[in-house]
Amino acid sequence: MEVIWNEVSSATIPEFYCGKVTRSIVGEHRGTMVPIPGRDGAWYFPEERGRRLITLQCWVMIDEVDPISRRDAFREVADWLDVNQEAKLELADMPGKYYMGVLMDPPEPDEWREVGTFDLEFSVQPYAYSDNATSIQWDVNQNDSWTYDFDIVAATYPIIEVTNMGASSIDGMILGINDAFLSYAGSIGVGQTITINSIGMAVLVGTNDDVMLTGVYDPGDLIMATVSGSFPILMPGVNDLSVAGSDATDDLRVKIYYRKRYRD
């Protein structure tokens, strides 16, 4: 099976093969149980799921008994694996999706004659991600509300553009998604866009330039002085959305970018 690690395919090493994959079904348990004196059992404090473990059964096989060629192939595998940061892990049985993970303890291969066998363990985030970001937009008036199902399985941090499509400036607005309301008290000029980056927890002037949706932004674009409230989060199922501001007749364009996550 082809494995792409940090954008490089295992197929670039002809002697290297990846076989059986073992995955944790869900992320590790991170809740806390606190015993209470004089009471049976314990109080349980829930927490979001932790990371998952993915194990790959791998081997190196050369055409003939040649320890030098076998070691050369292992050196290529080591170069392929040696990534010091969290990176994309793509498996051939999950087209269009990827994990974000890190390589755990380096393997100690069992080498003999033409073959060397070993397991690779990756610690990954609890959900897989879609290769492509999703975006959706609405043209609304201020003081409008509506609902939408974003077709997601877990809470998701979006990036949201709000553009003034009206004929005059707007003196502030409040964007609401479910129970989170974020207020911006600054002016939004005609045709101007502000970007609410819930991943990086920042409000910025201008359109979104974080195309990979990682939360990065240019600090020079920050406009946080008049910002208050909570950054919005998309939830599974139907979400309640609203905008409210200084003039109910002004037109706004709300565009939401997000990356779907999966339980694969």
Number of C-alpha atoms within 10 A of each C-alpha: 15 16 19 18 23 19 11 14 15 19 14 13 14 11 20 20 18 19 13 10 16 12 14 15 13 16 17 14 13 13 12 12 12 10 12 10 8 6 8 8 11 12 12 11 10 11 10 11 15 15 18 20 20 19 16 19 15 18 19 22 21 18 10 11 13 13 15 9 16 22 15 12 20 21 12 14 17 13 10 17 17 12 13 8 11 15 17 19 23 23 19 12 11 11 10 12 20 24 28 20 23 22 21 14 9 13 13 11 15 10 17 13 12 15 19 20 17 16 17 18 20 20 18 26 19 24 23 19 20 17 16 14 13 13 14 11 13 12 14 18 21 23 17 13 15 12 13 11 12 18 13 16 14 15 12 19 21 23 29 25 23 25 22 23 19 17 12 14 17 23 14 17 21 19 25 21 21 15 11 15 17 19 19 22 18 15 14 20 17 15 15 17 22 22 24 25 25 20 18 16 16 20 25 21 18 15 15 19 11 14 12 12 20 12 16 15 16 10 9 8 14 15 16 15 10 12 16 13 13 16 23 25 18 25 19 13 14 13 16 17 19 19 23 17 20 16 16 13 13 18 19 22 19 20 17 18 20 22 19 21 21 15 12 15
